[in-house]
């Protein structure tokens, strides 16, 4: 037998809970049989792959797996296994893949994993793994993917991990990793890296000023939800293939860089919830206008303290989500907003915008969410708002609007949430 694979079941076959328990028992029995078996029986030591994802299998992962000396791939993703990761897995000399994500595993990452030196993919995400990342993980010189998002890991990241030149992806978000020098400069020297996700931890310190200089293949950098400080290094845009950059919910300060134009493939930029500032007139928008693939942009909850430039309307026509909330923005909403025809969410709440609600909002035909609440907008609600046939949420509360609410509002068949409190509207309701 070369492969034990749950895909032996056809999609049309109904796998009941009883058959799942039976299958688990059969596998356990088969693994136990590797201890000593008559020559006439199947030699389970010849199994090279054990693929059993998405079966709701329960119990602990058998210690007998360590007897499968030819095993190259172990995939138990999305089951209900509990208990720890077997120390014996580190003694399987041919093991290339360990994928046990989306189970209920606990305990630590065994230091013996450093002995599985041919390991390429080590995926533990969405479990309850705790303790430190062992230093021995630096021995996995062929490792390409390390995924341990949404666990309970603590301590710092071993610097040895970032000396593995084969690394393609490191995902360690949603843990409690912390400690000094949490983002070692070595991480930015691995030219093969295309994905770094350290979101929602307790990392502190600064991004190394050389970040981006040696990351020509980086596609995603996610550092949101930490305790990082200092300025966003200008060199970060040297990672010219960046598609997604998340630096939100930290303590970054200083001016938002104005050299985004080199990131031609950028689709997501989240800088919200920091202490970032900008020169008057928000010149960073001008450089972002050259990012023609941009879809998601959030620079809100920063003390920008400026008027919005008309160049906002030069942002990519592909932009779908645009937020600049609670950023001390003053003055008129630029009429060029009407050029952003692909918008699905526009959030300008909690600022000091003045003037009327733009007629140009009527050009945003795809818009299901418009949030202009808690500003200083005046005048009537224009009938142009009634042209937004996809509108599901409209929040205009907390302004200085007056007059009669247009009767055409009732024609917005998709509208589910309408907020008009704290204005000066006529008591006549359509």
Secondary structure as UniProt FT lines:
FT   STRAND          3..5
FT   HELIX           6..8
FT   TURN            11..12
FT   HELIX           17..32
FT   TURN            33..34
FT   TURN            39..40
FT   HELIX           44..46
FT   STRAND          49..51
FT   STRAND          58..60
FT   HELIX           63..67
FT   TURN            69..70
FT   STRAND          73..75
FT   STRAND          80..83
FT   HELIX           87..91
FT   TURN            93..94
FT   STRAND          97..99
FT   STRAND          104..105
FT   HELIX           111..115
FT   TURN            117..118
FT   STRAND          121..123
FT   STRAND          130..131
FT   HELIX           135..139
FT   TURN            141..142
FT   STRAND          145..147
FT   STRAND          152..155
FT   HELIX           159..163
FT   TURN            165..166
FT   STRAND          169..171
FT   STRAND          176..177
FT   TURN            180..181
FT   HELIX           185..189
FT   TURN            191..192
FT   STRAND          195..197
FT   STRAND          204..205
FT   TURN            209..214
FT   TURN            216..217
FT   STRAND          220..222
FT   STRAND          227..230
FT   HELIX           234..238
FT   TURN            240..241
FT   STRAND          244..246
FT   STRAND          251..255
FT   HELIX           260..262
FT   TURN            264..265
FT   STRAND          268..270
FT   STRAND          275..277
FT   TURN            280..281
FT   HELIX           284..288
FT   TURN            289..290
FT   TURN            292..293
FT   STRAND          296..298
FT   STRAND          306..307
FT   HELIX           310..314
FT   TURN            317..318
FT   STRAND          321..323
FT   STRAND          329..332
FT   HELIX           335..339
FT   TURN            341..342
FT   STRAND          345..347
FT   STRAND          352..354
FT   HELIX           359..363
FT   TURN            365..366
FT   STRAND          369..371
FT   STRAND          378..379
FT   HELIX           383..387
FT   TURN            389..390
FT   STRAND          393..395
FT   STRAND          400..403
FT   HELIX           407..411
FT   TURN            413..414
FT   STRAND          417..419
FT   STRAND          424..425
//
